[in-house]
Protein backbone atom coordinates (compact mmCIF):
# COMPACT_ATOMS: atom_id res chain seq x y z
CA UNK A 1 0.00 0.00 0.00
CA UNK A 2 2.86 2.36 0.70
CA UNK A 3 3.98 1.83 -2.90
CA UNK A 4 0.43 2.54 -4.09
CA UNK A 5 0.39 5.81 -2.13
CA UNK A 6 3.68 6.84 -3.73
CA UNK A 7 2.29 5.99 -7.16
CA UNK A 8 -0.83 8.07 -6.55
CA UNK A 9 1.29 11.18 -5.95
CA UNK A 10 2.53 10.97 -9.53
CA UNK A 11 -0.89 12.11 -10.68
CA UNK A 12 -0.88 15.36 -8.70
CA UNK A 13 -1.65 18.28 -10.99
CA UNK A 14 -2.86 16.06 -13.86
CA UNK A 15 -6.09 14.35 -12.80
CA UNK A 16 -8.31 17.19 -11.57
CA UNK A 17 -11.26 17.31 -11.15
CA UNK A 18 -10.81 13.59 -10.47
CA UNK A 19 -8.81 12.06 -7.59
CA UNK A 20 -5.25 10.80 -7.60
CA UNK A 21 -5.15 7.02 -7.11
CA UNK A 22 -2.44 4.39 -7.00
CA UNK A 23 -2.79 0.60 -7.27
CA UNK A 24 -0.52 -2.40 -6.83
CA UNK A 25 -1.57 -5.92 -7.85
CA UNK A 26 -0.07 -9.02 -6.21
CA UNK A 27 -0.39 -12.52 -7.60
CA UNK A 28 -1.79 -15.41 -5.60
CA UNK A 29 1.59 -15.92 -3.88
CA UNK A 30 1.88 -12.28 -2.82
CA UNK A 31 4.41 -11.25 -5.47
CA UNK A 32 3.91 -7.78 -7.09
CA UNK A 33 2.94 -8.30 -10.73
CA UNK A 34 1.40 -4.98 -11.76
CA UNK A 35 1.09 -1.37 -10.70
CA UNK A 36 -0.41 1.83 -11.99
CA UNK A 37 -1.77 5.25 -11.16
CA UNK A 38 -4.46 7.56 -12.49
CA UNK A 39 -2.46 9.61 -14.95
CA UNK A 40 -4.97 12.11 -16.36
CA UNK A 41 -8.63 13.06 -16.09
CA UNK A 42 -10.68 10.97 -18.51
CA UNK A 43 -7.97 8.34 -18.84
CA UNK A 44 -7.84 4.80 -17.43
CA UNK A 45 -7.97 4.57 -13.65
CA UNK A 46 -5.12 3.20 -11.54
CA UNK A 47 -6.69 -0.25 -11.25
CA UNK A 48 -6.97 -0.60 -15.02
CA UNK A 49 -3.30 0.23 -15.54
CA UNK A 50 -2.26 -2.20 -12.80
CA UNK A 51 -4.48 -5.02 -14.09
CA UNK A 52 -3.15 -4.53 -17.62
CA UNK A 53 0.41 -4.82 -16.34
CA UNK A 54 -0.45 -7.92 -14.29
CA UNK A 55 -2.33 -9.76 -17.03
CA UNK A 56 -3.37 -13.32 -16.15
CA UNK A 57 -1.18 -13.21 -13.02
CA UNK A 58 -3.86 -11.10 -11.34
CA UNK A 59 -6.25 -14.07 -11.10
CA UNK A 60 -6.56 -15.17 -7.49
CA UNK A 61 -4.42 -12.26 -6.37
CA UNK A 62 -4.77 -9.08 -4.33
CA UNK A 63 -5.24 -5.47 -5.39
CA UNK A 64 -4.12 -2.70 -3.05
CA UNK A 65 -5.72 0.64 -3.93
CA UNK A 66 -5.47 4.03 -2.27
CA UNK A 67 -9.16 4.83 -2.88
CA UNK A 68 -12.20 2.56 -2.85
CA UNK A 69 -12.63 1.24 -6.41
CA UNK A 70 -15.27 3.23 -8.26
CA UNK A 71 -18.68 1.76 -8.97
CA UNK A 72 -20.01 3.96 -11.74
CA UNK A 73 -19.58 4.51 -15.46
CA UNK A 74 -18.34 7.95 -16.44
CA UNK A 75 -15.69 8.59 -19.04
CA UNK A 76 -14.35 5.17 -17.99
CA UNK A 77 -16.00 1.99 -16.75
CA UNK A 78 -16.41 0.89 -13.11
CA UNK A 79 -13.16 -0.37 -11.60
CA UNK A 80 -15.00 -2.66 -9.19
CA UNK A 81 -16.34 -4.67 -12.12
CA UNK A 82 -12.92 -4.70 -13.81
CA UNK A 83 -11.36 -6.19 -10.67
CA UNK A 84 -14.04 -8.89 -10.53
CA UNK A 85 -13.59 -9.68 -14.22
CA UNK A 86 -9.82 -10.02 -13.74
CA UNK A 87 -10.37 -12.66 -11.06
CA UNK A 88 -8.98 -10.64 -8.17
CA UNK A 89 -9.68 -12.52 -4.92
CA UNK A 90 -8.94 -9.77 -2.41
CA UNK A 91 -9.06 -5.96 -2.48
CA UNK A 92 -7.51 -3.76 0.18
CA UNK A 93 -8.20 -0.04 -0.10
CA UNK A 94 -7.09 2.88 2.06
CA UNK A 95 -9.86 5.51 1.87
CA UNK A 96 -13.60 5.06 1.31
CA UNK A 97 -14.95 7.03 -1.66
CA UNK A 98 -17.07 9.92 -0.31
CA UNK A 99 -18.50 10.71 -3.74
CA UNK A 100 -22.06 9.29 -3.79
CA UNK A 101 -21.92 8.93 -7.58
CA UNK A 102 -18.91 6.62 -7.46
CA UNK A 103 -19.21 4.95 -4.06
CA UNK A 104 -20.38 1.39 -3.53
CA UNK A 105 -17.42 -0.36 -5.08
CA UNK A 106 -16.66 -2.26 -1.89
CA UNK A 107 -20.21 -3.61 -1.73
CA UNK A 108 -20.09 -4.65 -5.39
CA UNK A 109 -16.83 -6.48 -4.82
CA UNK A 110 -18.13 -8.24 -1.70
CA UNK A 111 -21.31 -9.27 -3.50
CA UNK A 112 -19.14 -10.92 -6.15
CA UNK A 113 -17.30 -12.94 -3.51
CA UNK A 114 -14.19 -10.77 -3.34
CA UNK A 115 -12.63 -10.36 0.12
CA UNK A 116 -12.55 -6.63 0.95
CA UNK A 117 -10.60 -4.74 3.60
CA UNK A 118 -10.51 -1.00 4.22
CA UNK A 119 -8.39 1.55 6.06
CA UNK A 120 -4.80 0.43 5.45
CA UNK A 121 -2.57 3.56 5.48
CA UNK A 122 -5.72 5.67 5.25
CA UNK A 123 -4.11 8.80 6.69
CA UNK A 124 -1.19 8.72 4.26
CA UNK A 125 -3.43 8.08 1.25
CA UNK A 126 -5.85 10.82 2.29
CA UNK A 127 -3.02 13.33 2.65
CA UNK A 128 -1.95 12.84 -0.97
CA UNK A 129 -5.59 13.06 -2.11
CA UNK A 130 -6.48 15.98 0.20
CA UNK A 131 -7.51 18.36 -2.59
CA UNK A 132 -10.06 16.02 -4.11
CA UNK A 133 -11.38 14.81 -0.77
CA UNK A 134 -11.91 18.40 0.42
CA UNK A 135 -13.72 19.30 -2.80
CA UNK A 136 -16.13 16.38 -2.45
CA UNK A 137 -16.77 16.78 1.27
CA UNK A 138 -17.04 20.57 1.37
CA UNK A 139 -18.16 21.46 -2.12
CA UNK A 140 -15.31 23.95 -2.56
CA UNK A 141 -11.64 23.80 -3.55
CA UNK A 142 -8.96 22.73 -1.11
CA UNK A 143 -6.88 25.78 -0.11
CA UNK A 144 -3.18 25.56 0.70
CA UNK A 145 -1.70 28.81 2.01
CA UNK A 146 1.96 29.19 1.09
CA UNK A 147 4.16 31.89 2.55
CA UNK A 148 7.87 32.65 2.91
CA UNK A 149 9.23 34.42 5.98
CA UNK A 150 12.21 34.98 8.20
CA UNK A 151 12.47 33.16 11.51
CA UNK A 152 10.87 36.15 13.19
CA UNK A 153 7.85 35.91 10.87
CA UNK A 154 8.57 38.84 8.53
CA UNK A 155 7.70 38.56 4.85
CA UNK A 156 9.52 41.74 3.82
CA UNK A 157 11.87 44.31 5.29
CA UNK A 158 10.69 47.63 6.71
CA UNK A 159 11.42 49.33 3.36
CA UNK A 160 9.23 46.79 1.53
CA UNK A 161 12.00 44.75 -0.08
CA UNK A 162 11.37 41.01 -0.09
CA UNK A 163 13.53 39.50 -2.85
CA UNK A 164 14.72 37.15 -1.82
CA UNK A 165 13.93 36.09 1.73
CA UNK A 166 14.17 32.38 0.97
CA UNK A 167 16.61 30.46 -1.20
CA UNK A 168 16.49 29.45 -4.83
CA UNK A 169 15.80 25.89 -3.67
CA UNK A 170 12.67 27.01 -1.82
CA UNK A 171 11.48 29.05 -4.79
CA UNK A 172 11.91 26.02 -7.03
CA UNK A 173 9.89 23.97 -4.56
CA UNK A 174 7.07 26.52 -4.78
CA UNK A 175 6.89 25.88 -8.51
CA UNK A 176 6.31 22.21 -7.67
CA UNK A 177 3.38 23.26 -5.48
CA UNK A 178 2.03 25.38 -8.32
CA UNK A 179 2.31 22.45 -10.70
CA UNK A 180 0.25 20.32 -8.30
CA UNK A 181 -2.49 22.98 -8.02
CA UNK A 182 -5.43 23.86 -10.23
CA UNK A 183 -5.20 27.57 -9.41
CA UNK A 184 -2.72 30.04 -7.90
CA UNK A 185 -4.31 32.99 -6.10
CA UNK A 186 -3.00 36.40 -5.03
CA UNK A 187 -4.67 39.61 -3.93
CA UNK A 188 -4.47 43.19 -5.12
CA UNK A 189 -1.64 44.09 -2.73
CA UNK A 190 0.64 41.41 -4.13
CA UNK A 191 -0.40 42.26 -7.69
CA UNK A 192 0.61 45.88 -7.18
CA UNK A 193 3.80 45.31 -5.20
CA UNK A 194 5.30 42.34 -7.03
CA UNK A 195 3.64 42.12 -10.48
CA UNK A 196 3.82 38.31 -10.08
CA UNK A 197 3.80 35.92 -13.01
CA UNK A 198 2.24 32.96 -11.13
CA UNK A 199 2.92 30.43 -13.90
CA UNK A 200 4.92 27.22 -13.37
CA UNK A 201 8.56 27.25 -14.39
CA UNK A 202 11.17 24.52 -14.22
CA UNK A 203 8.76 21.58 -13.83
CA UNK A 204 8.87 19.43 -17.00
CA UNK A 205 5.46 18.46 -18.35
CA UNK A 206 3.57 20.58 -15.83
CA UNK A 207 0.03 21.67 -16.60
CA UNK A 208 -0.24 25.40 -16.03
CA UNK A 209 -2.66 26.36 -13.24
CA UNK A 210 -5.30 29.04 -13.53
CA UNK A 211 -3.78 32.33 -12.38
CA UNK A 212 -6.24 34.20 -10.17
CA UNK A 213 -6.06 37.76 -8.86
CA UNK A 214 -8.59 38.99 -6.32
CA UNK A 215 -8.62 42.61 -7.52
CA UNK A 216 -11.62 44.01 -5.65
CA UNK A 217 -11.56 47.51 -7.14
CA UNK A 218 -10.29 46.41 -10.58
CA UNK A 219 -7.30 48.72 -10.27
CA UNK A 220 -4.38 46.47 -9.28
CA UNK A 221 -3.94 44.48 -12.50
CA UNK A 222 -2.51 46.87 -15.06
CA UNK A 223 -3.01 46.14 -18.78
CA UNK A 224 0.67 45.15 -19.12
CA UNK A 225 0.83 42.98 -16.00
CA UNK A 226 2.88 39.80 -16.25
CA UNK A 227 -0.13 37.75 -15.18
CA UNK A 228 -1.81 38.71 -18.47
CA UNK A 229 1.01 37.46 -20.73
CA UNK A 230 -0.77 34.35 -22.04
CA UNK A 231 1.64 31.84 -20.47
CA UNK A 232 -1.30 30.42 -18.51
CA UNK A 233 -5.03 31.18 -18.25
CA UNK A 234 -5.91 34.08 -15.96
CA UNK A 235 -9.02 35.05 -14.00
CA UNK A 236 -9.45 38.43 -12.35
CA UNK A 237 -12.13 38.62 -9.65
CA UNK A 238 -13.59 42.08 -9.04
CA UNK A 239 -16.39 43.47 -6.90
CA UNK A 240 -19.80 43.32 -8.49
CA UNK A 241 -20.30 47.06 -8.08
CA UNK A 242 -17.12 48.39 -9.73
CA UNK A 243 -17.64 50.57 -12.85
CA UNK A 244 -17.91 48.56 -16.04
CA UNK A 245 -15.10 50.43 -17.77
CA UNK A 246 -12.60 49.31 -15.14
CA UNK A 247 -13.43 45.64 -15.59
CA UNK A 248 -13.75 45.88 -19.37
CA UNK A 249 -10.12 46.93 -19.85
CA UNK A 250 -9.01 43.44 -18.76
CA UNK A 251 -11.61 41.40 -20.62
CA UNK A 252 -9.52 40.78 -23.74
CA UNK A 253 -6.60 39.27 -21.77
CA UNK A 254 -8.32 37.49 -18.89
CA UNK A 255 -11.63 36.16 -17.68
CA UNK A 256 -13.25 38.73 -15.42
CA UNK A 257 -15.76 37.57 -12.83
CA UNK A 258 -17.83 39.88 -10.63
CA UNK A 259 -18.37 38.80 -7.02
CA UNK A 260 -19.99 40.27 -3.91
CA UNK A 261 -17.87 42.19 -1.45
CA UNK A 262 -17.07 40.73 1.95
CA UNK A 263 -19.83 41.39 4.48
CA UNK A 264 -17.24 42.65 6.95
CA UNK A 265 -13.99 44.40 6.15
CA UNK A 266 -12.41 44.91 2.76
CA UNK A 267 -12.10 42.59 -0.18
CA UNK A 268 -14.30 40.01 -1.82
CA UNK A 269 -16.52 37.42 -0.21
CA UNK A 270 -14.22 34.40 0.21
CA UNK A 271 -16.99 31.80 -0.08
CA UNK A 272 -18.23 33.38 -3.32
CA UNK A 273 -14.71 33.41 -4.76
CA UNK A 274 -14.19 29.74 -3.94
CA UNK A 275 -17.61 28.86 -5.36
CA UNK A 276 -16.73 30.63 -8.62
CA UNK A 277 -13.49 28.67 -8.87
CA UNK A 278 -15.20 25.38 -8.01
CA UNK A 279 -17.69 26.01 -10.83
CA UNK A 280 -14.68 26.24 -13.17
CA UNK A 281 -13.46 22.74 -12.15
CA UNK A 282 -10.84 24.10 -9.75
CA UNK A 283 -10.35 21.61 -6.94
CA UNK A 284 -7.11 22.91 -5.41
CA UNK A 285 -5.96 26.47 -4.79
CA UNK A 286 -2.45 27.58 -3.85
CA UNK A 287 -2.94 30.80 -1.92
CA UNK A 288 0.16 32.91 -2.51
CA UNK A 289 -1.33 36.25 -1.56
CA UNK A 290 -0.04 38.50 1.16
CA UNK A 291 -1.02 38.88 4.78
CA UNK A 292 -4.36 40.60 4.14
CA UNK A 293 -5.73 37.97 1.77
CA UNK A 294 -4.43 35.13 3.95
CA UNK A 295 -6.10 36.74 6.95
CA UNK A 296 -9.41 36.92 5.12
CA UNK A 297 -9.22 33.23 4.24
CA UNK A 298 -8.28 32.31 7.80
CA UNK A 299 -11.19 34.36 9.16
CA UNK A 300 -13.51 32.57 6.75
CA UNK A 301 -12.30 29.14 7.90
CA UNK A 302 -11.07 28.46 4.38
CA UNK A 303 -7.46 27.39 4.93
CA UNK A 304 -7.05 23.63 4.74
CA UNK A 305 -3.27 23.42 4.75
CA UNK A 306 -0.34 25.72 5.47
CA UNK A 307 3.13 25.47 3.93
CA UNK A 308 5.63 27.92 5.36
CA UNK A 309 9.17 28.38 4.08
CA UNK A 310 11.30 29.79 6.91
CA UNK A 311 14.64 31.37 6.11
CA UNK A 312 17.43 31.47 8.73
CA UNK A 313 17.34 35.26 8.91
CA UNK A 314 16.01 38.00 11.17
CA UNK A 315 14.58 41.38 10.19
CA UNK A 316 12.94 42.76 13.32
CA UNK A 317 10.64 44.99 11.28
CA UNK A 318 8.42 44.77 8.23
CA UNK A 319 5.08 43.07 7.55
CA UNK A 320 4.03 39.88 9.27
CA UNK A 321 2.98 36.75 7.37
CA UNK A 322 -0.63 36.94 8.53
CA UNK A 323 -2.82 39.99 9.02
CA UNK A 324 -6.12 40.28 10.91
CA UNK A 325 -7.84 36.90 10.91
CA UNK A 326 -10.59 37.81 13.35
CA UNK A 327 -8.70 36.24 16.26
CA UNK A 328 -8.55 38.41 19.38
CA UNK A 329 -7.63 35.98 22.16
CA UNK A 330 -5.28 33.03 22.51
CA UNK A 331 -8.21 30.71 23.18
CA UNK A 332 -9.42 31.33 19.61
CA UNK A 333 -6.07 30.66 17.95
CA UNK A 334 -6.22 28.48 14.87
CA UNK A 335 -4.30 25.46 16.13
CA UNK A 336 -2.41 23.38 13.58
CA UNK A 337 -0.98 19.88 13.44
CA UNK A 338 2.44 19.68 11.80
CA UNK A 339 2.53 16.99 9.14
CA UNK A 340 5.98 17.55 7.66
CA UNK A 341 9.24 19.36 8.41
CA UNK A 342 11.85 19.29 5.64
CA UNK A 343 15.10 21.12 4.93
CA UNK A 344 14.98 22.83 1.53
CA UNK A 345 18.43 24.23 0.80
CA UNK A 346 19.25 26.47 3.78
CA UNK A 347 15.57 26.93 4.63
CA UNK A 348 13.02 24.86 6.52
CA UNK A 349 9.66 23.95 4.99
CA UNK A 350 6.90 23.31 7.52
CA UNK A 351 3.56 21.84 6.47
CA UNK A 352 0.59 21.78 8.82
CA UNK A 353 -3.16 21.25 8.77
CA UNK A 354 -5.89 22.48 11.11
CA UNK A 355 -5.95 20.39 14.28
CA UNK A 356 -9.05 18.48 15.26
CA UNK A 357 -10.75 19.41 18.56
CA UNK A 358 -9.14 16.35 20.18
CA UNK A 359 -5.68 17.39 18.96
CA UNK A 360 -6.22 20.96 20.19
CA UNK A 361 -6.58 19.64 23.72
N, C-alpha and C positions, 0 to 999 in steps of 0.2 A: 504493500500500500504506500509505503514511503516513496517508492519509485514512481508510482502512479501520481502522487501529489507533485513530485518534481516534473513529471511529464505535463501535467495540467498547466503549470506555470508557463510553459512554452507558448501557450495560446493567448497570454495576456496582450491586450491591445489589438487582437485580430478577430475575436469571435463575437464581440458585442453586436446586437443586444442579447446574444445567447451566452450561456455560462462557459467557463473554461473547465474541461474535464480531462482526466487521464485514466488509462486503463491498462492493466497487465493481465495477461492470460497465462495460467499454468496448466500443464498437461495433467493427466491422472496421477502421475507420480510426484507432482509438485514442482516440476522443472519449468522455468519461464520459457514460453514458446512464442509469445507475441505481445506487442505493446503498441500503444497509440495514444494520440491526444486529439482533441477537437481543434482543428487548425484554422478554420475560418467559418464565419456565419454562412449557413446554407450548405456547407460541405458535410461530408460524412462525420458522424460522431466518433468519439474516442473508441467505443466498443467495436464499431465497424472496422476501424483501422486495425485494432488488436486482433480481432477474429480473422481478418484477411491474412495477417502475418502468421497466425497460428495454423490456419488451414485445418486439416483433419485432426491435428494433434489437440485441438480444443475439446474434442468429444470426451466426455467424462471428467473434464477438468474444472478449474476454478477461475472465475473472473473477479478481479479486484478493481473496483471503480470508485472514483472520488465522489461521485454524485449518483443517487439512485437512478438506475436506467430508466429512460423516458418511456412513456406508455401511449404516446399519441403520434399521429402522422401529420407532420408539417411539411417543410421542404425536404425532409428525410423521413424514413419509416421509423417505427417504434423499435428502440434498441432492446427492450425486454423480449419482444418476439424474435429478434435476430439471435439473441443469446439462447433461447429455447431451441430454435432451428439448428443452431450449431452444436447442440448436444451438451451444452455446459451443464454440469451437475450441481455446481455451487457458486453463488454470487455473494461477494462481500462488498458492501458499499459504505462510504464514510458518512455522507450527509444525505438526509432525506430531501427529496425535491419539494420545495414549498409552493411551486407553481401548480395551481389546481388543474391547468390544462394538460400538464405533462406527468403529474403524479400518478401513482398506482402501479408503477412498474414492479415493485416488490410483490404486490398481491398477485399480479399476473404471473410472475415467475413461480411463486409458491403454488399457485393453482395448477401450474404445469408440472409440479413435482420437483422443482429446483429448490435446493436448500438455500435459504437466504439469511444473511447476517448483516446487521447495521451497526454503525458507530465507530468502526476502527479508524483511528487517527482523525476523528471528526473535526477537532479543533484546528489541526494543521490544514486539512482540506478546505475548511470554511474560510480560513484566513486568506488563502490564495484566491478563493472565489467570492471575496467579500463584496466586491462591487455589484455583482449580479444578485447575490443574496439580499443585499440592502435594497436594490431596486424592486425586487419581487415583494419583499416583506413590507416595505414602506411606501412603495409607489412613487419614488423619487430617486434621483441619482445618488450614488455613494459619493461622499465628499471627503477628500484627503487634503488637509491644510499643510502646505509645505512652507517653511520659512528658513532663513539663514540668519544667524546672529552670533555675536561674541559671547563669551562665557558669562558676561554680565547682562545678557539679554538685549543688547542694542543691535538694531538692524541697519543703522547708519551713524555716522559721526555727527557732532553738533552742527557742522557746516553743511550737512546733507549728503556728503559723499558716502558711497556705499560699495564702490567697485575697487577691489573685490574683498569682501569680508571673508569668504570661504575660498577654498583652494580650487584649482582647475579640476581636480579629481571629483570634488563635490558637485561642481557645476555640470560635469559630464554625467554624474549619477542622476541629476535632476532631469536630464534629457531622457534617461531611461524611464523615469516616472512619467514624463510626458508621453512617451511612446506607449505606455501601458494604459493611458487614459483616453477617454472619448472626447474630453474637452479640457481646456486650460483656461482659467478664469482670473482676471484681474479687475481692479476698480479704476475709477477715474484718477485717483491720486497717483497710482503707479503708471498709468498711461501718460499722464503729464510729465512726471518726473523722470521716467526711464525710457519712454518710447520703446517698450519691449516688443520683441519679434514673436515670441511664444510658440514658434514652430519647433519641431524636433530636428536636431542636428547630430551627426555622428553615430546614429543607430541604424545600421544597414537593414533595409527592408521594412522600416517602420512605416506604419500608417499615420499620416498627419492627423492630429486631433483638431477638433473645432476650436478656434481661438475666440474667446468671449471676453468682451469688455463691458462691465457694468458702468455705463456713462450716463448717469441720471439726467444731467442737464443737456446732454448732447453737445458738449463743448470740449471734452478732453481728447477725443480722437480727431486729430487734424487730418485734412484730406491726404497729406503725404505721409501719414504714419506708417511705420514699418509693418504693423499688424494688418495693413490693407494691401500688402505687396503681391498677393496671389499665391504665395508659397503654401498656404493652407486655407481652408474655408474660415470665414470670420463672421461672427454675429456680434452686433452692438445692441445692448439693451438700454433703452432710454425710458424716462418717465412718460406716462400716457398723456400728460398735459403740456409737454414741451411744444413750442411752435413748430409747425410742419416744415418750415424752411430749414431749420436746424437739422432735423432728422433726414430730410431729403438729400442733403449734400453728401451723405454717406451711402445712399441706396445703390449707387452703381458699383461700389466696391465691396459691399458687405450686406448681409441680411440685417435689417433693422427691425427690432421687435419692441413694441410699446408695452410697458408693464406698470402696475400701480405703484405708487410710492409707499415706503414703509409707514405703518400706522404711527410709529413713534420714532423720532430722530430723523436723520437724513438718509438718503439712499433709496434703493428700490426694495420692494417687498421680497424677502428671501424665498419664501415659499412659492411665490408666483414665478420668480426667476427659475427655480429648480423645476417647477411644473412645465415651463416653456421648454427647457432643455430636455426633460424626459419625453415630451411630445415629439421631439426631434431625434429620438432613439439614443439619446445620451444616457448612459448608465453609470458612468464614472466621471467625476470632476476633480481635477487637480487645482486647488485654490492657491494661486500664487500671489494674490493681492496683498496689499499692505495691512497695517494694523487695524485700520478702520473697517475695511471689508471683512477681515477675519473676526473682528469683534462682533459685527452684525451677524455673521453666521453662527458664532458661538452663542450669542444671545437668543438666536432662533432655534437652538438645539439641533443645528444642521451640520455639525462636524463629526464625522464618523471615525476619522483617523488623523493623527498628527505625525508629521515627519519633520523633525528639526535638525538642521545641520549646524553644529556648534563649533566655532573656530576658537583655537587657543589664543585669544586676544582679549584685551580689555579697552573700553572706550570711556566709561564713566559718564558720558553724556550722549545725547542723541535720542531718537525715537525708540520706543520699546517695540517688541514683536507683536504685542496684542494691545489694542485699545479697549475702550469701554465695551464690556460684554454683558452689562447689566448685573454684575456681581458686586455686592457692596459689603459682604461679610465673609469671613473665612469659612463659615458653615455652609455657604452656598458655592464654594469653589468647585469647578468642574474637575473632579478627580479622574485621573487616567491610570491605566495599567500598561506598563512598559512591555512591549512584545519583542523588541529587538534593540540591541546596542552594537554598532559596528564602526570600526575605524575606517574612514574614507580619506586616504592621504593623511594629512596632518589633522584632519577634523574628526569629529565624532558625530555619527548619524544616530539619532534616537527616534524610534517609532513607538507610538502608544495609541491606545484606543480608550474610549470612555469606560470607566470601571462600572461594574454592576453594583447595585446597592450592597450586596454581600461583601464585595471586594472593598468598597468604600469604608466599611467598618474595620 
